[in-house]
Amino acid sequence: MARSQTAFQLLLDIDQRCRSLAAGLPLQETRQQGWSGIGFRMGERYYVAPMGEVDEILHEPRYATLPGVKPWVKGVANLRGRLLPIMDLCAFFGHELSPLRKQRRVLVIDHHEVFAGLLVDEVLGMQHFSERSLMPESLEDSDPAIAPYVQGRFLREQAWRVFSPRILVQSPGFMDVAL
């Protein structure tokens, strides 16, 4: 019994010493809120889509082309028994998709009544930022075609523009796929 009391007293002593040594330290600031998203590339620009707006990431699937649709509609693929329209996001914005097929990925969006796959040049995995570091998109550096879907940017080695697939799939221009 005396041993456990001694051990307990030792722990109390260590606790007191730690508290007295920490007394001069500044108070810990509240933990910064983190922001996470799926990083991807279109051309030379880097984007990040909020985590809750991308349901799945796929390699470019085989798809059947469709007649009478705009050129940026690549076709439809079968995703576990569900038809997934494949949209070339680069072509939608008037850019050319990378010729490197191995790097291409499809961001699957399932929002309200819209189920679509957005084909991008490359997916760069999860990206983490401090919410405090979110800045407005600079007008001189923004692409006017993409600007309505960009909600700001984070800066690291390069600018990561916050791209909202949900805003995209709600836009009339994206939903108008017929020629």
N, C-alpha and C positions, 0 to 999 in steps of 0.2 A: 504494500500500500504506500509506503514512504517513497518508493522509487517512482511511482506514477505521479505522486504529488511533486516530486523533484522535477520530473520531466515537464509537468504542467507549469511549474514555476519558471522553468527555463524558457518555455515557449512565451510566457507572459513577459519575461525579461527581454527576449528578442523582439517581441512586438513593441514594447516601450522604446527600445533603442531605435528601431526603424522609424517610429513616429517622431521621435525627437530629431533624428537626422533629416527627415523629410520636411520638417517644419519650415525651413528656409527656402524650400523649392517653390516655384510658382505653381499655382493651381492648374490642374489639367484642364485644358479647354474641352468643351463638349466635342465629342467625336464628329468629324465632318461626315456629312451624308454622302454616300457613294452613289454613283450613277453608272449603270452597266448597259452595254448594248452589243450588238453584233456588228463587227467591223467588216467593211467590204470596200472593194475598189471598182470604180468605173473609170476607165482611161487612166489618167495620171492623178485623179483626185480620190481622196479617202473619205468614206462616209461611215456613219455608225447609226444603226437603227435601234430604237429602244427595245429592250428585251421582250416586253409584252406584245410587241407588234410583229414578231417573226415567230411562226409556229414550228418551223422545221427548216433544215438546210439539206439540200440534196446535190449529188453530182448531176451534171446535165443528163437528163433521162432521154431515152428514145421517145420520139413524139411523131404523131401523124400531122402532116401539114393540112391546113384548111383553105378551101377556096373562098374568094370574096372577102378577105380580111386585110387589114392594113399590114404593111411589111414588117412591122415590129411584133406582130403576133406570130410566133414561131409555129404554134400548133397546139395539140393536146396530148397529154401523156396519161397513162393509167397509173394512178398512185393508190395501191391497195384497193382496187375496185372503184375508185372515184376518179372522174375525169378532171385533170388539172391543166387548165390553160397555161401555156408557157409564153411569157411576154419578155421580149428582149428589152430590158430597161435602158441600155445604152442607145439602141435605135429609137426608142420612144422619145428620148431627149435629143435626137439628132446626132448621135456620136456612133462611132464604129466599135463593135464588140471585138475583144481581143481574139486573135486567131489561135491562141493557145487553148485548145479545148480542155486539156487536163486540169487547168486552173479554174475554169468556169464553174459556177455554182448557181443553184436556184434557191432563192429565199421564198419559202412557202408562206403565203398570207391567207388566213382564214378569219375574215372580219365581217360580221353580220352575214349578209347573203353573198359575199364575194370570196371565192376560193380561187387563188391564182398563184402562179410561180413566176417570180421575177428573176430573170437570168442576168447575172452580173459577171464581171471579168474575174473576180477572185473574192473569196471570203477569208478574212484575216482573224477569225476567232473572236472570242469575247474581249471587249475593251472596257477598262474601268477608269473612271474619272471622278474627281471631286465635283459635286453639284455646284460648288462655289465658282469653279473655273469655267462654267458655261458662259460664253460671250455671244453677243449678237453677231450675225453673219455680216461681214463687211460688203458693202454694195459694189465696190470696185473690183472685188475678187470673186463675186458670185456669178454663176451661170444663170442668165435670165430664165431659161427654160426650166431649170431645177429649183430656182429660188422659192417658188410657192410651197415647196415640200420640205424646205430646210428650216429648222427651228432654232438655229444657232450653231455654235462650233466650240470645240475644245481644241486647245493648242498643246502639242507635245513636240515630237520631232517634226511633225507637219500638222496642218490643220485637219481636224476630223469634223466634218459637217454632220449635224444631227438630221438625218433624213427620216421622214415619217411615211412608212408604207400605208398607214391607215388614211392619211390625208390623200395620198396618191389614189388609192382605190375608191375614194369617194368623189374624185374629180370627174366631171362629165367627159373631158378629153380622153381619159384613160378607159372609161367604160364604153366609148364609141369606137368599136373595133371593126365595124363593117365599112367596106369601101363605098 
